[in-house]
Amino acid sequence: MEQLFVHWVQFYQGTTGDRDFLVYAVELESARVLKNDDTCAMFFRVCIEVSVNRYINVVKRGSTINPYLHVDALSRLLVLMIKYNGEESNDAAKAHILKKILSIITLVLSHQHEEFGQLFQQKPFFRFFSSLLSDLQSFESSFQTAYYPMMMNVWCVTFVIHCH
């Protein structure tokens, strides 16, 4: 799963065109990542964990590499997956998918906060949510009536996390 995500990051670095995403979506489909909810949940859990770990490693080394590259790539992947999920007119399904994935990411955030305590790295999570808001805004016209429910889901999760 990690290799599949790293492959997406390579696509993301090259171009972020829809055609590249569609090629990648076929790769996910052939790897059977999206075959059921459990596998899909595991994929997104691995993606956020890899993104946070890459951020920590880049910052620790003091590298000039963008520490948020994987986080930003994950945000774009999520938005493109929602954009191209099923029928264009199925706005409820798009909002539902986002809500499920946000739940997974929030669980990872909560787990890492509990595990690392004072050493918890909040910046990659903050960057993910801000990138997600930006990416959703960029693709607003693709989501039609699902846009506002999706934005509310992101804002609610961000607010709850900020309050804790």
N, C-alpha and C positions, 0 to 999 in steps of 0.2 A: 504494500500500500504506500509505503514511504517513497519507493521508486516511482510510482505512478504520479505522486504529487510533485516530486522533484522534476519529473518530465514536464508537468504543467508549468512549473516555474521557468523552465527553459523556454517554453512557448511564450510565456508572459514577457520574458526579457526581450525576445526577438520582436514580436508584434503582438498586439492585443486584438487583432481582428477577429471577427466572428467566424471566418473560415477556419482559422487555426483552432478555435474552440470546438468547432464541429468535428474536426479531425481528432481532437483529443477526446471528445464525447464518444466517438466510435471506439477508441482505445479503452475507455472506461467500461463501455458496454461489453466489449470482447473479453475483458478481464473479469466480468460479472460483478463489478463493484456495486452497481446499482440494482442488482437482482432482487434484494429484499431490504427491509428497513434496518435489520441488524448489521448487515454488511455496509450499507450506506453510512450508518451511524459510526461504525468503526473507522471508515475511511475519513470522515470529517474529524473524528477525535484524533486520529493520527496526524492529519493535516495541521490542526491547531497546535498539537504538541511539537511537531517538527518545526513549525514557524516560531514558536516561543524559544525552543532550544537553539535554533539558528541565530535568533536575536541575541540570546545570552552569550553564545560563543563568539559572535562577531564583536560585540561590545567588550567582552573579556579580553580579546586579543588586541583591541584598539585598532582594528582594521579599518581601511577606508571604504570597504564594501558597505553598501546600504544595509543596515541591520534590519530594516523593515521589508526587504524584498519579498520574503516568503509570506509575510503577513498581508501585504498588498496583493500578492498573487492569489492568495486564498480568498480574499474579499471579491476580487474580480471573478474567480472561478464560481463562487457561490451565486453571484448576480447573473452570470451567464447561464448557469444551470437552471436558475429560476426562469430566466427569459425564454429558454428553449424547452422548458418542460411541457410536454403534452400540447394541448390545444391552446392557441393564443387567447381564446375567449374564456379559458378556465381560470379566472382570477382567484377564486377561493383556493384552488389547489396550489397556486403560486404562493399565496400568503401562508398556507399551511406548511409548505416545504420550508419556507424561511423560518417559521416559528419552531419547527422541529430541529433545524440545524442550529438556531440560536440557543435552544435548550441544551444541545450537546456542548456547545462552546461555553455556555455558562456553567455547566457541570465541570468541565475541565478547569475553568477559571477557579471555581470554588474548591475543587480538589487541590489545585496547586497552592491556593492561598492557605488552606489547612496544612498542607505538607511542608511548605517552606516558611510560613510565618513571616517574620521580619525580612527575610530574604526573597519574598515573593516579588516577581517581576511584573508590575502592572502595565508598564509602557507598551509592550506588544499587544496586550488586550485592548488598551485604549486606542492604539493605532488601528487595530482591526475594526473596531466599531466606528471610528471616524472615517476610515476608508470605505466601509460598508455604506455609510450614509452618503458619502460622495459618489460611490459607484451607483447606488440606487437612483440618486438624482440624475446622473449622467444618462441612465437608461429609462428614465421616467416614462417616456412615450411608449415604451415597449410593454409596460405593465398595466396600462389603462386604469381601470378602477381598482386594481390590486395595489397600486402604488401607496395610497394613504394607509391602508391596513398594515402594509409591510413597514412603512416608516414608523407607524405607531408601535409595532412590535419591537423595532430596534430602539426607539426612544425609551420605551418602558424598561427594556432590559438594561440599557445604559443607565437610566435613572436609578433603578434598584441597585445596581452594582455600585454606583457612585455613593448612594446613601449608606452602604455598609462599609 
